[in-house]
Amino acid sequence: MARGLSKGQTNNPNGRPKGTPNKITKELRETLKSIIANELETLPEQLSTLEPKDRIELIVKLMAYVLPKVDTVVPQWGEPQKPLGYGF
C-alpha cells in the first residue's frame, strides 16, 4: 500500500500565492541589501585608494548597473528618412 500523496496531489491545492518568494530567498535578499548598503557608504573612500586606471575600470563596470543600455538604431529598408534637426 502506497503511503502519502499520489503524484500530482498536494495538501495545499492553491499552493503558494504567485510572486511570493520563499523564506530563504527573502532572507538572502535582505542580507545582501544590508551588505551592499554598507559597501556603498565606504565606496568613495575605497575608490580614493585605487590607482587611477583601476578606479576608471571599476567605475565603467559599475555604470552598467546605474545607466540604461542604449540599443543601436538601424534604419529599415523603405523607412522614410528624416533630416536631423539640431534646433539651433
Contact map, one row per residue, 1 for C-alpha under 8 A:
1110000000000000000000000000000000000000000000000000000000000000000000000000000000000000
1111000000000000000000000000000000000000000000000000000000000000000000000000000000000000
1111100000000000000000000000000000000000000000000000000000000000000000000000000000000000
0111110000000000000000000000000000000000000000000000000000000000000000000000000000000000
0011111011000000000000000000000000000000000000000000000000000000000000000000000000000000
0001111110000000000000000000000000000000000000000000000000000000000000000000000000000000
0000111110000000000000000000000000000000000000000000000000000000000000000000000000000000
0000011111000000000000000000000000000000000000000000000000000000000000000000000000000000
0000111111101000000000000000000000000000000000000000000000000000000000000000000000000000
0000100111111000000000000000000000000000000000000000000000000000000000000000000000000000
0000000011111000000000000000000000000000000000000000000000000000000000000000000000000000
0000000001111110000000000000000000000000000000000000000000000000000000000000000000000000
0000000011111110000000000000000000000000000000000000000000000000000000000000000000000000
0000000000011111100000000000000000000000000000000000000000000000000000000000000000000000
0000000000011111100000000000000000000000000000000000000000000000000000000000000000000000
0000000000000111110100000000000000000000000000000000000000000000000000000000000000000000
0000000000000111111100000000000000000000000000000000000000000000000000000000000000000000
0000000000000001111100000000000000000000000000000000000000000000000000000000000000000000
0000000000000000111110000000000000000000000000000000000000000000000000000000000000000000
0000000000000001111111000000000000000000000000000000000000000000000000000000000000000000
0000000000000000001111101100000000000000000000000000000000000000000000000000000000000000
0000000000000000000111111100000000000000000000000000000000000000000000000000000000000000
0000000000000000000011111110000000000000000000000000000000000000000000000000000000000000
0000000000000000000001111111000000000000000000000000000000000000000000000000000000000000
0000000000000000000011111111100000000000000000000000000000000000000000000000000000000000
0000000000000000000011111111110000000000000000000000000000000000000000000000000000000000
0000000000000000000000111111111000000000000000000000000000000000000000000000000000000000
0000000000000000000000011111111100000000000000000000000000000000000000000000000000000000
0000000000000000000000001111111110000000000000000000000000000000000000000000000000000000
0000000000000000000000000111111111000000000000000000000000000000000000000000000000000000
0000000000000000000000000011111111100000000000000000000000000000000000000000000000000000
0000000000000000000000000001111111110000000000000000000000000000000000000000000000000000
0000000000000000000000000000111111111000000000000000000000000000000000000000000000000000
0000000000000000000000000000011111111100000000000000000000000000000000000000000000000000
0000000000000000000000000000001111111110000000000000000000000000000000000000000000000000
0000000000000000000000000000000111111111000000000000000000000000000000000000000000000000
0000000000000000000000000000000011111111100000000000000000000000000000000000000000000000
0000000000000000000000000000000001111111110000000000000000000000000000000000000000000000
0000000000000000000000000000000000111111111000000000000000000000000000000000000000000000
0000000000000000000000000000000000011111111100000000000000000000000000000000000000000000
0000000000000000000000000000000000001111111100000000000000000000000000000000000000000000
0000000000000000000000000000000000000111111111000000000000000000000000000000000000000000
0000000000000000000000000000000000000011111111100000000000000000000000000000000000000000
0000000000000000000000000000000000000001111111110000000000000000000000000000000000000000
0000000000000000000000000000000000000000011111111000000000000000000000000000000000000000
0000000000000000000000000000000000000000011111111100000000000000000000000000000000000000
0000000000000000000000000000000000000000001111111100001000000000000000000000000000000000
0000000000000000000000000000000000000000000111111110001000000000000000000000000000000000
0000000000000000000000000000000000000000000011111110000000000000000000000000000000000000
0000000000000000000000000000000000000000000001111111011000000000000000000000000000000000
0000000000000000000000000000000000000000000000011111111000000000000000000000000000000000
0000000000000000000000000000000000000000000000000111111100000000000000000000000000000000
0000000000000000000000000000000000000000000000000011111110000000000000000000000000000000
0000000000000000000000000000000000000000000000000111111111000000000000000000000000000000
0000000000000000000000000000000000000000000000110111111111100000000000000000000000000000
0000000000000000000000000000000000000000000000000001111111110000000000000000000000000000
0000000000000000000000000000000000000000000000000000111111111000000000000000000000000000
0000000000000000000000000000000000000000000000000000011111111100000000000000000000000000
0000000000000000000000000000000000000000000000000000001111111110000000000000000000000000
0000000000000000000000000000000000000000000000000000000111111111000000000000000000000000
0000000000000000000000000000000000000000000000000000000011111111000000000000000000000000
0000000000000000000000000000000000000000000000000000000001111111110000000000000000000000
0000000000000000000000000000000000000000000000000000000000111111111000000000000000000000
0000000000000000000000000000000000000000000000000000000000011111111110000000000000000000
0000000000000000000000000000000000000000000000000000000000000111111100000000000000000000
0000000000000000000000000000000000000000000000000000000000000111111100000000000000000000
0000000000000000000000000000000000000000000000000000000000000011111110000000000000000000
0000000000000000000000000000000000000000000000000000000000000001111111000000000000000000
0000000000000000000000000000000000000000000000000000000000000001001111100000000000000000
0000000000000000000000000000000000000000000000000000000000000000000111110000000000000000
0000000000000000000000000000000000000000000000000000000000000000000011111000000000000000
0000000000000000000000000000000000000000000000000000000000000000000001111100000000000000
0000000000000000000000000000000000000000000000000000000000000000000000111110000000000000
0000000000000000000000000000000000000000000000000000000000000000000000011111000000000000
0000000000000000000000000000000000000000000000000000000000000000000000001111101000000000
0000000000000000000000000000000000000000000000000000000000000000000000000111111000000000
0000000000000000000000000000000000000000000000000000000000000000000000000011111000000000
0000000000000000000000000000000000000000000000000000000000000000000000000001111100000000
0000000000000000000000000000000000000000000000000000000000000000000000000011111110000000
0000000000000000000000000000000000000000000000000000000000000000000000000000011111000000
0000000000000000000000000000000000000000000000000000000000000000000000000000001111100000
0000000000000000000000000000000000000000000000000000000000000000000000000000000111110000
0000000000000000000000000000000000000000000000000000000000000000000000000000000011111000
0000000000000000000000000000000000000000000000000000000000000000000000000000000001111100
0000000000000000000000000000000000000000000000000000000000000000000000000000000000111110
0000000000000000000000000000000000000000000000000000000000000000000000000000000000011111
0000000000000000000000000000000000000000000000000000000000000000000000000000000000001111
0000000000000000000000000000000000000000000000000000000000000000000000000000000000000111
